[in-house]
Structure formats: C-alpha cells, structure tokens
Amino acid sequence: MAVRTVRGAVQLERDEAGHMEEQVGALLTAVLERNELHPDDLISIWFTATPDLHSDFPAAAARKLGIVDVPLICAQELDIEGAMPRVVRLLAHIESDRPRSDIAHVYLGAAAALRKDIAQ
C-alpha cells in the first residue's frame, strides 16, 4: 500500500460556521467517494482557509462527519492580492493502491477554476 495525497478545495458563499460545515463536509465526502476511500484510509488532513474566513475551523466539519482519530490541522492561506476569496483547501494523506495518476482531486463549484489541470 502506497502513501498518496489528494487535493481539494471549495469556495464558500459566506463566512458562517454552519455554511462552512456544510461545504467542507461536502468536499470531504466527495474526496472519499471519488477515491473509494474509507476513514481508515486517511493518514492526516491539512486544511487551509483564506484570511477572510474566521467563523470556524474547517477541521470541525471532518470531526462532525465522524473522522475522529485522524490527525487534522488548519492553517491560514497566503493573503495574495486578487486571490479567490472564501476558499477552504485540503491536502489529505492517504493509503491507497491506486496509482498517482488515478487519484481524483476534487474542486467543487467555483473552486474548480483554481486547478483546471487536475480538477475532476
């Protein structure tokens, strides 16, 4: 079994804790489903949020989905002029037999514009 990474992002419509929970939950669910993963396949997840998001920790959505024994960390994304606002990104380290080329990176909604080269 190899260690792989999965990227993903979602743009929030507004900075509200319930909305963040819903959108980050949808992102995590899509990452798991599209890569045929179970929580036991997760090694760790890094979340970043743009500086305009401060209503909640993105990792809280993972805990509410039942991902309770996986190390999670949140950090602030760089504050770059002209960057897409209200974006939560994730980098999940996983155990998988899939080749690197078969990993499905997930960019939901408007966040698909961030990585047109790998968004699926």
Secondary structure as GFF3:
##gff-version 3
##sequence-region A 1 120
A	DSSP	beta_strand	2	11	.	.	.	ID=ss1
A	DSSP	alpha_helix	17	34	.	.	.	ID=ss2
A	DSSP	three_ten_helix	39	41	.	.	.	ID=ss3
A	DSSP	beta_strand	42	49	.	.	.	ID=ss4
A	DSSP	alpha_helix	58	64	.	.	.	ID=ss5
A	DSSP	beta_strand	72	76	.	.	.	ID=ss6
A	DSSP	beta_strand	87	96	.	.	.	ID=ss7
A	DSSP	three_ten_helix	100	102	.	.	.	ID=ss8
A	DSSP	beta_strand	106	108	.	.	.	ID=ss9
A	DSSP	three_ten_helix	109	115	.	.	.	ID=ss10
###
